[in-house]
Amino acid sequence: MSAYLDHASGWPPSAAVRDAMTHWVAVATSPMALHEHARGPAELVDATRAALGALVGWPADTVILTSGATEARNLAIKGSLSARGLRTPVIALDPLAHASAIAAARSLTRDGGAVRMATVGPVGDVLPQDMADAAQGADLVVITHGQAEVGCVRDAAALISAVRAAAPTAVVVLDAEETAGLLPVPDGLGADLVVMGGRSMGGPAWAGALCVRPGTLLHPLIEGGLEEYGKRGGAHDLPAIAGIAAAAGEALQAMPARAEAMRASAARVVTDLLRVPDVVLNGPSAHDRLPGHVQVSARGVEGEALALAMAARGVAVSPGSACTFGAGKSSPVLEAMGADDDVARGAVLITIGPGTTDAELAEAAAAFAESVGVLRAMAPGDA
């Protein structure tokens, strides 16, 4: 591939991230050991917690390290409800929440309780009153700060404030996988639990964290020893932990310049993509969405076919809906937003990083236009 525009799958690590991870590959001991060789790993774990906590303005001892954002979501949802002894919970979220959050909510309500979905607008927005309506009587509410597929960024502070008024006893989970490290999340925007992932800040995708506001009850999801304050058993993945620590440190220094540059790059490529006839931008405008995030649909073209055609031309992008990849189905996210089937089936996701060049953007735009033209020419009835 000569143009990498699939940062939604993973960021190419910076030199500092690579060096940090490589150093810790050779370290064999555990930070939980009692001898002197454990001192370095223990200091790494403490420093990583501090670096991640700084992204939300919370102390190091509020951070539980996980294998990624999916584990952090499950720990937040299942662990907090278990700690409160709720076996038939009412859980509120929106249909654009991450698939793992929706799956966790549904698994906990199979034998009772309910999952309530807030309505979403045509660009993926959620109004505070709609979130409050869904949260009435809820035990737990999930607020998605940045939506991975269509790139909308919610006013999470306003949504959380509305939820607090409607459901004062509910635990509020902020899913900040797509935003922590790119956009400010001061004081967790008022949430009780904050989900983070390594990928969106330039670290390994298999590293993440759950930040727990003091006083929030939580049972472990993975039981074992006393690692992570007894909230997450299992050996520490030192290279991954080192990688997310380095990435978090870089992200904290780079905001907001990194986000501004990535948004500007996205705006330029959107202008080029929309020159192709019958192409629509899904979600909000390029300046009002996740930095570096572009999702477009070409009418009359399957998104998976378009992603493959662009890959054949040296440009790496993703089909619009990762959760339905290979299934030949429309994007459930776009369907929830009211998109017609042609748009929902034809989406591709182009995601830009801080190292993306103008040459890569131009190559992507050219590959997109050529691929759309070829695939439309091949469509039945167009010959």
PyMOL commands that set and color helices and strands:
alter all, ss='L'
color gray80, all
select helices_A, chain A and resi 15-25+36-56+60-62+69-83+99-108+128-135+156-166+186-190+199-201+227-230+238-254+257-273+286-288+303-312+322-324+332-336+341-345+358-378
alter helices_A, ss='H'
color red, helices_A
select strands_A, chain A and resi 3-4+63-66+90-93+114-117+140-144+171-175+193-197+208-212+279-281+293-298+315-316+318-319+347-351
alter strands_A, ss='S'
color yellow, strands_A
deselect
rebuild
show_as cartoon
